[in-house]
Amino acid sequence: MKTVQSIYDFLAAPKAALYVYTPMCGTCQVAGRMLDIVEAMNIDLPLERIDLNYHEDIAREFAIESVPCLLLMSEGKLKKKIYAFQSVPYIYEEIMSHFQIG
């Protein structure tokens, strides 16, 4: 399990994505597979995953309303929250446009 401090250190990077899920959430499992595919595209974006059951502080800090949730961060500041994992191309385009990658 990741410590709260290690998560905040990760989020302080110039660009970072934090995938928040719970293990019993079926939609989270599908969204996680979509993120696996996006990661396999070798985008230049650090991505971490956390189980929200162990990180209520993160839920409060970023006002996470439901899971799955993808937080797009820049230097510790929240840029966007994605709740609807519509498709792999959608997630890819959201990441690319918010971080101007590629």
Secondary structure, DSSP 8 states (H G I E B T S, - for coil): ---HHHHHHHHTSSSEEEEEE-TT-HHHHHHHHHHHHHHHTT-S--EEEEEGGG-HHHHHHTT--SSSEEEEEETTEEEEEE-----HHHHHHHHHHHHT--
